[in-house]
Amino acid sequence: MSHFESIPKIKYEGPESKNPLAFKFYDADRVILGKTMREHLPFAMAWWHNLCAAGTDMFGTNTADKSFGATPGTMEHARAKVDAGFEFMEKLGIEYFCFHDVDLVPEAETIAETNARLDEISDYILEKMKATGIKCLWGTANLFGNPRYMNGAGTSNSADVFCFAAAQIKKALDITVKLGGRGYVFWGGREGYENLINTDMKFELDNIARLMRMAVEYGRSIGFEGDFLIEPKPMEPMKHQYDFDTATSIGFLRQYGLDKDFKINIEANHATLAGHTFQHELRVAAINGMLGSIDANQGDNLLGWDTDEFPFDVYETTMCMYEVLKAGGLRGGLNFDAKNRRTSNTYEDMFYGFILGMDTFALGLIKAAAIIEDGRIEKFVEEKYSSFKSGIGAKIVADETTLEELASHAEKLGAPENPGSGRIEYLESIVNSILFR
């Protein structure tokens, strides 16, 4: 049964095309800096938004039909979502998907029954993967939606809830390994606090680290060779979440000795909520050797919540791909953790959203490569720090000097020369000239 019979396979037609169901910039086989677009941009479909989210928000119920011809809350519906998802990915040429456990199946009364449902549906997904060549980018467990997690999962005050979270993680890891997932993500949806008055922060941080350490030990024991990932987010639903941003998450990982197994999964919209640019979060991860994967979306600077919009800002995707290219590429992929707006509620809109996102990242890749090939920005940055290439600067970088020697050097100078202009406006004009030519 076809769920999208009226939708053709989406093809590249070029920037002059007026066909809404065609790529204008994503040409999968086009070679850029020695690799195809397909290799640079390993796109993934988020099971939860594309196949589950139906437009419900804080003020209203569903506007879209995501039943795919089956009764929601049943295993028939779970299988229908698999059919729809793989047809959708094949028509768009998307090679990966990501999932939470409860995206795949409705949660049952007992974890044993839920696990049996996960076994059944993952068998079916595996059949589809073998038939299509589509792969799993990463899996995770939903440890925030059920009321049991109202006080957190790994940070819960209840030992029984902590154990239930561990059981969900164990099964999600089993399914991720079964499906050949390249990563396993921890997003601390409720791992944080609403008020410090009733919170033992150190205890909660120690406990979530214990849970992550046990997950790593179990994952490695069953043959998981991929990256464990933390996805930073500063707030929402909690007032403060412990994975506030990339720097905070890296500090946490290093403090608890988890950094050799974990990388960072960076979401653009979460960077916005943290008061950072997407580019900043990517750079912090990259210079620390922790850039793992990306949740590709964008937020709205005028709205103070996680809007998860399909990316359309080419400047932002250009700066993203500039960081990715400079870092040598992604270990993971580009997961569209994005959803249609509530008023975009048709099957066609699902395709329009992904076409928009894929084209926006493809154009960002093209322009980022052009900036690198142009070379003026890289040359400026290199020259900006040229004083550290010789003399006292070279000794500083080589760790061959002392505070006393530096103080003596400063005394002989009297006063240093002006360090030089940062040329910000000039450099931004270079970016604009490349973006809009």
N, C-alpha and C positions, 0 to 999 in steps of 0.2 A: 504493500500500500504506500502510495506517495502522499506525503503531507504537504508538499510544496510543488504540486504538479504544474502550476501555472508559472513557476519561476524557472528560467533556463539556467544552465551552468554559466556562472559569471566569468566573463572573459575580459582581457585587456583590450581596450579600443583606443586609448590615447587621450590626451588632454582636450582634444577638439570634439570628442564624442558628447552627444547630448542624451545618450541612452542612460537612464537612471540605474539600470541593472547591468552596468559595465564598469570595469576599473578604468580610471583616467590616468593613474600614475603607478599602480602596482602591477608591474610586469615581472612575473615570478622568475623568468629565465634571464632577465637583463643582468649583466655583470657590472658590478661597481666595486672598485678597489680590489679586484681579484676574486670576488665571490658573487654568487647570484643573489638577487633580492630574497629569494626563498631561504637562502642560507643566512643572510643578515637578519631576516625578519621571521623567526620561527613563531608564527601566530598561533594562538590557542583560543578555544571557545570556553568560557566559564559556564559550566553546567547550570549553576544556580540562577544567574541572571537571564540567560538566553532561553532556557527550557523550563524554568520554574517561576521567575518573577512575572507577575501579571498586572502590574500597575498599582498595587496597593501602596498607599502612603499613610502618614499619620492622620490624614483628614478624609480618606475615602477608600473604598474597596476596589476590587479588580476592575480594570477597563479592557484587558486583553484576555483572550481565550488561549490558555496553554494546556488544555486538556488533551489535545491531539487525538480526539475521537474516543477517549477512554474516560472512565470515572476516576476523578482525582482521589488520591489516598489509597489506591489499589495497586497491586503488582502489575495488573494490565496497563495501568497508567505509566508505571515505571518502565515497562517494555516499550510503550508508545513513545516515551521521551527518548529512549535509546534510538529507536527507528528515526524519529524526527531529527535528533542531533546529528547522527551520522549522515543522513541525507543533506542536512544543512551544511555540514563541513565539506562534504564532497562537492557540492555545488559552488562553494566559495574557494575551494582549494586550500582549506585550512587543515594543517597536518597534526594538530595537537588539541587536547581538551584537558580541563582541570575540574576537580570535583570535591565537594564535601560528602561525607557518608550519607547524610539525610537528604542530599539532593537526589541521590540515586534511587532510594527506596523510602517509603513512609516508615517512620519509627514505630515499632510495635510496643506492646505492653512490657515485654521483657527484652533484655539485651540479647539473650540467646535466640529469640525469634527474629529480632532485627538482623543479627549476624547471619541467620539462615537466609533471609531475604537478600542480604548483600552478596552472599555466595551465589545465589541464583542469578541475580542481575549481572554480577561481574562475569559469570560464565557467558551470558548473552553478549555483554560488551566485548569480551575477548573474541567471540566469533566474528563480530562486526569489525574489530581491529584487524584480524587476520584477513578478512575479505577485502578491506579497503586500504590497508597500510597506514591508517590513522593511528597515532600514538598518544599515550598519556604523558602530559608534561609534569603534573604533580597532583597529589591527593592531600586531603586533610580531613579532620574531624570537626564537626560543628559543635563547639563547646561553649555556646553562648545563647542559642535560641530557646532551649528548654528551660522552664522555670527552675529546675534544679540548679541551674548555673547562675542564679540571680546574684550570688556573692562571688562569682568567679568559678573556675574549674580547678586548675592547678593552684590557685590562690584562695580557694574556698576555705571557710572556717569549718567545714564538715569533712571529716575523714572519709565518710561513705561517698560523698560527692566526688572527692579526689579519686577514690577507687573507680567510680563509674567513668570518670574522665579518662583514667588510665585504660580501662577496658575499651572505650571508644577509639582511643589512639592506637591501641594494639590491633584492633580489627582494621582500622583505616590504613595502617601500615601493611597489614597482610594483603589488603586489596590493592594498594599502591604497588607493592612488589609483584603481585600476580599480574597486574596490567603493565608492568615494565616502566613505571613512572620514574622520571628523571629527578624528582625532588619530592620532599614532604614538607608542608608549610605549617608553622605555628602562627596563627593570628590570634592575639590575646583579646578577643572580643569583650570579655568582662574581667580580664586580668588587670585590675587596677582598683581604684577606690572612689567612693562618692564623698566621703568625709574622713579626714585623718583622726577625728576624735574617737572613732570606733575601729581603727585599723592598726594592726601591727605590721608595718611595712616590711621590716627586715624578715619577719617570719614568712610573709607571703612571697617575697622574692626568693628566699631560701627554698621554699616548697616548689615553686614553679621550676626552679633550676633542677631540683631533684627529679621532677616529672620528666623534664627534657632529657636529663642524663639517662634515665631509665629507658626512654624512647629510643635514644641513640644506641644503647646497649642491645635492646631487643631488635631494632632495625638491622643492625650489623649482623646479629646472630642468625637472621633469616635471609641474609644475602642482599640487603639493600645497600647499594654502592653509591647512590646519588647524594645530593646535598640535602641536609636539613636546612630549613629557611625560617627566618623570623620576618614578619611583615609589620613594619612600624606603623603606629597610628597614635596620635597624641591624646585624643578624647573621643567620646561618642562610641558606645553608649555610656561608658563611665566618664566621670569628670576628669580623671587623670588615669591614663593607662601606662603600664610600666614599660612598654615598648614605644615610648613617646616619639622618637625619631631615630634615624640611622645611627647617629653618634651615641645616643643613649643605649640602643640595642647592642652595638659593638662593645661598649663598656660593660654591659651586663654579661655578654658572652665571654669576654676575657676574664672578668672577675670570677666566674664560675667554671672556667676551664672548658667551655663548650665551643670555643672559636675554631678548633681544628675540624669540627664536623658541620658547623653552621655557616651559612652565607645570608645575605639580606635580599628579601623580595620587596622591591620598592614600588609603591603605588603613587601615581602622580597626585591624585586627589588627597591622599593622606599627607603628602608634602605640603599642600596648600593649607590644610588644617593645622599643621605644625608651624606655620609661619615661614616656611622655606620655599624655595623654588624646587621644582623637579630636578633641575640640573644640579643644584646644591647637594641633594640627597644622593644622586648618582655619583657625584665626584667624591663625596665622603666615603661611600662604600668602595669605590674603585681604588682610592689611594691607600685604603686599608686592606686591599686584597679580598674584599668581602662582597663584591658585586655578583649577585647570583641570578636573579630573575626580575621581571618587571610586570606589574599589573598596569596595563595600558588603559588609561582613561583620563579624564580631566574634571576638575571641580569648577565651581563658580565663586569668584572672589567676593561676590555680593551676598552669598548665602552661607550661613555658618554651619552647614552640615555636609555630609558625604553624598554628593549628588550623583557620582558615578556616571558621568556623561561620556558618550563616545567622543574621542579626541578629534577636534577640528582645528586647533590652533597650530598652524604649521611652524610658527616660530618656536613653540615649546617642543614639538617633536624633532625639529632640527637640532635644538640644543641637547635634547635627549640622545639622539643618534650620534651627535658629535662626541658626547661623553662615552657612549658605548664603543664607537670606533676607536677612540683614543685608548680605551681600556683593553682593546683586542677582541671585542665581541662579548656576547653573553654566554654564560654557562647554561642558563636556563632558556627562557623564551619570553614572548610578549603575549601575556594573557589578557584578553579583553574583559577585564572586570568592569564591564560597562553595561548599561541597560537603556533601552529606549525610554524617551520621555513618556509620561503617563498618557498623553494624548496621541502618541504614535503607537497605535494598538493593533496593527494588522501584521500578517505574516510578511508582507512586502516591507514593512518598516523594520522588521528584524534584519532583513538583507541590506536595506539602506544604511542601517547603523553600522554594520560590519564593513560595507563598502567604504563608507566615510572614514572609519577608523583605519582600515588597511591602506587606503589612498593617502591619508594624512601622514601615516608613518613612512610610507614609501617616498612621498615628497620630502619629508624630513630627512630620510636617508640620502636622497639625491643631493639635497642642499648641504647637508653636513659633509658629505664627501667632497663637494665643490669647495667648501671652506678650507678643508684640509689640503686639497690639491692647490688652491690659491696660495697658501703658505704665509700670507702676510701676518695673520694673527699669531701663528706659532712663532714666526721670526721675531715679532715684537716681544712676546713673552720671554723668549730666550734672551734677547738683548736686555730686557728689563732687569734681569738678575746677573748680568755679565760681570759685575764687580766681584762676584764670588768665584770667578774662573781663574783669577791670578792673585798674587800678592797675599795680603792678610785674609782676603775673602776665601781664597783657595785653602789656606791653613784652617780656617773655621770649618769649612765643609769636610775637610779630611780629619777633623778632630785632632789637630796637631798644634793646638795653641792653648793658652790658659787665660783666666780672667785678668791676671796681672799683665800679661803681654798685650791684651786688648786695651786695657786701661792706659798703658804706656803709649800705644799707637794713637789713641784718642787725644792724649795730652800733646803729642807732637803735632797733630793736625790743627789744633786750636779750635776749629769748627768745621764740620763736614760740609761738602758742597750739597746743593739742592739735589735730592735723589732722582729728579727727572719727572717729566709729565707722565701720567697714566694713560693719556690719549684715549679716554673712554669714548668720547663722541666720535672720534676718527674710527675706532674699531667697530663701534656699532654701525657706522655708515658702511663699512665693508660688508658686514652681515646683511644689511638691507640691500646693498647693491647685488649681492649674490642671490638673496631670496627672491628678488623681484625682477631678475633679468630673464 
